[in-house]
Amino acid sequence: MFSKAVRLCIVLTLVMLPVVGVLAQEADSLKEIRRQIDILVEELERLRLGEVAEPFYEPQRGLGPAAAKVYQLKKTGVSIAGYGEVVYENYAKKRDDGIVANKPDKIDYLRNVVYVGFRYNDWILFNSEIEFEHGSTGKGGEVSVEFGYVELMLSPSLNIRAGMILPPLGIINEKHEPSTFFGSLRPQVERSIIPSTWRTNGVGAYGDLGSLVNYRAYIVEGFHAKNFSDADGLRGGRQSGANARAENFGLTGRLEFTGIAGGIVGGSFYYGNSGQGQTDSLGTIKAATTLWSLHAEYAWKSLDLRAVIARVAVDEAGRASALAAKTIGSEMTGWYVVAGYDLVPLFSPGSQHSFSPFVQFESLNTHASVAPGFTANKAFDRNILTVGISYKPHPNVALKIDYQDIKNAAGTGINQWNAAVNYLY
């Protein structure tokens, strides 16, 4: 039937089949062991590096993404983060009324900021922001502490902050990192009506009221009316925690509702006297100052919408004007809306890039009302239309360009182009 050679091959094949099966199983087992070893090595490396391996940025606790990094530490240690921006501004050669503007273009390393935090244990931490402005202290720049506070994290509903803090008005004052907003410049409403970035020494609390509402409330140093501005309102009156007069304190707070998917709506306020012990022929100047704002943010897929309304009232504005040697508005108003749309998901879903055309319109007037005997300046009644593009090759790096059409009731507006490089780390 079969030759001896054929029979021998058959026998050897039958003998070797189990051996080959065992070897194949061992090879598969070795592959699986190697795969599991690789997983363990990756996990050990991730644990060794901690949050440095994969930094995660998310606004929380009333702070911007980088500013909140210290809260991600799981154990005692130091947290380092920061942001920066370089801004170019190109002004029109003529004002709206046809007169030569004589306003030179400029480029500025506007800010380089370092956040340094330290976590003492699971309920005590320190957080700070140190800002280097305008590239060099030798050329008009300065170094400032933007905030620096100790926090006691007692419970989700009650946490205590003490030190230099950010009053929780509007959107930009707390979340002022430039990669979080569209324009090359911060909205003018949140510079001249809400004087961002506004920092004060104070103490207070924040937390959650249930699952849909959060709050912040602080007692802080007051404004100094002697340094109020006609064009920029309360901005010059910020004492910024530096040898601040403490004759008058203020109360500031915020409530936010987060029960809308992708949305936040809320309101905030400040109230306090601003005379800081100054007197005139009528006695001590109080200059009670009230600032309130309403804000809303909404994000759905590629669409991003934001809006702010703000109003300031200064009591005894006539006396404050005499003290400041400027006409200080007794009422200042402002609002803005901005909409941006990221086009990248339409062409490359899942990409970390974003390319967002945006449009922003704002209206503000720091002389909405003035005290009897004073005259409102029409140039302070302003409308600003900004259109531009924000491109992010990485979520924490932004390249921006935009154009601003600036109108005022006096017809002296000067339009401008802006470009900026922003980064966050």
WOZIHU-V868229 format. One record per backbone hydrogen bond with DSSP energy under -0.5 kcal/mol. CO is the residue of the C=O (numbers start at 1). NH is the residue of the N-H. If there is no record, write none. Layout:
((CO | NH) (CO | NH))
This chain:
((3 | 7) (4 | 8) (5 | 9) (6 | 10) (7 | 11) (8 | 12) (9 | 13) (10 | 14) (11 | 15) (12 | 16) (13 | 17) (14 | 18) (15 | 19) (16 | 20) (17 | 21) (18 | 22) (19 | 23) (20 | 24) (21 | 25) (22 | 26) (23 | 27) (24 | 28) (25 | 29) (26 | 30) (27 | 31) (28 | 32) (29 | 33) (30 | 34) (31 | 35) (32 | 36) (33 | 37) (34 | 38) (35 | 39) (36 | 40) (37 | 41) (38 | 42) (39 | 43) (40 | 44) (41 | 45) (42 | 46) (43 | 47) (44 | 48) (45 | 49) (46 | 50) (49 | 52) (50 | 53) (50 | 54) (52 | 55) (56 | 58) (60 | 63) (63 | 60) (64 | 68) (65 | 58) (66 | 69) (68 | 71) (69 | 72) (70 | 73) (77 | 119) (79 | 117) (81 | 115) (82 | 425) (83 | 113) (84 | 423) (85 | 111) (86 | 421) (87 | 108) (88 | 419) (89 | 91) (89 | 106) (90 | 417) (93 | 101) (93 | 102) (95 | 98) (99 | 95) (102 | 104) (106 | 89) (108 | 87) (108 | 110) (109 | 135) (110 | 134) (111 | 85) (112 | 132) (113 | 83) (114 | 116) (114 | 130) (115 | 81) (116 | 128) (117 | 79) (118 | 120) (118 | 126) (119 | 77) (123 | 153) (124 | 120) (124 | 121) (125 | 151) (126 | 118) (127 | 149) (128 | 116) (129 | 131) (129 | 146) (129 | 147) (130 | 114) (131 | 133) (131 | 144) (132 | 112) (133 | 142) (134 | 136) (136 | 139) (136 | 141) (137 | 140) (142 | 133) (144 | 131) (144 | 146) (147 | 129) (148 | 164) (149 | 127) (150 | 162) (151 | 125) (151 | 153) (152 | 154) (152 | 160) (155 | 158) (156 | 208) (158 | 154) (158 | 155) (159 | 206) (160 | 152) (161 | 204) (162 | 150) (163 | 165) (163 | 202) (164 | 148) (165 | 167) (165 | 200) (167 | 169) (169 | 173) (171 | 175) (174 | 64) (174 | 176) (177 | 180) (178 | 181) (187 | 190) (188 | 191) (188 | 192) (189 | 193) (189 | 194) (190 | 196) (192 | 234) (193 | 195) (194 | 196) (197 | 199) (198 | 167) (199 | 240) (200 | 165) (201 | 221) (202 | 163) (203 | 219) (204 | 161) (205 | 217) (206 | 159) (207 | 215) (208 | 210) (209 | 213) (212 | 258) (213 | 209) (214 | 256) (215 | 207) (216 | 254) (217 | 205) (218 | 220) (218 | 252) (219 | 203) (220 | 250) (223 | 225) (224 | 227) (225 | 228) (232 | 235) (233 | 229) (234 | 237) (235 | 238) (237 | 224) (239 | 242) (241 | 243) (248 | 222) (249 | 273) (250 | 220) (251 | 271) (252 | 218) (253 | 269) (254 | 216) (255 | 267) (256 | 214) (256 | 258) (257 | 265) (259 | 261) (260 | 263) (262 | 299) (263 | 260) (264 | 297) (265 | 257) (266 | 295) (267 | 255) (268 | 293) (269 | 253) (270 | 291) (271 | 251) (272 | 289) (274 | 225) (275 | 278) (278 | 285) (280 | 283) (283 | 280) (286 | 274) (286 | 275) (288 | 315) (289 | 272) (290 | 313) (291 | 270) (292 | 311) (293 | 268) (294 | 309) (295 | 266) (296 | 307) (297 | 264) (298 | 305) (300 | 303) (302 | 342) (303 | 300) (304 | 340) (305 | 298) (306 | 338) (307 | 296) (308 | 336) (309 | 294) (310 | 334) (311 | 292) (312 | 332) (313 | 290) (313 | 315) (314 | 317) (316 | 320) (317 | 321) (318 | 322) (319 | 323) (320 | 324) (321 | 325) (321 | 326) (326 | 328) (328 | 371) (330 | 314) (331 | 368) (331 | 369) (332 | 312) (333 | 365) (334 | 310) (335 | 363) (336 | 308) (337 | 361) (338 | 306) (339 | 359) (340 | 304) (341 | 343) (341 | 357) (343 | 346) (343 | 347) (344 | 347) (344 | 348) (348 | 351) (354 | 392) (355 | 343) (355 | 357) (356 | 390) (357 | 341) (358 | 388) (359 | 339) (360 | 386) (361 | 337) (362 | 384) (363 | 335) (364 | 382) (365 | 333) (365 | 368) (369 | 330) (369 | 331) (371 | 374) (376 | 378) (377 | 380) (378 | 381) (378 | 409) (380 | 366) (380 | 382) (381 | 409) (382 | 364) (383 | 407) (384 | 362) (384 | 386) (385 | 405) (386 | 360) (387 | 403) (388 | 358) (389 | 391) (389 | 401) (390 | 356) (391 | 393) (391 | 399) (392 | 354) (394 | 397) (396 | 424) (397 | 394) (398 | 422) (399 | 391) (400 | 420) (401 | 389) (402 | 418) (403 | 387) (403 | 405) (404 | 406) (404 | 416) (405 | 385) (405 | 407) (407 | 383) (408 | 411) (411 | 97) (413 | 96) (415 | 92) (416 | 404) (417 | 90) (418 | 402) (419 | 88) (420 | 400) (421 | 86) (422 | 398) (423 | 84))
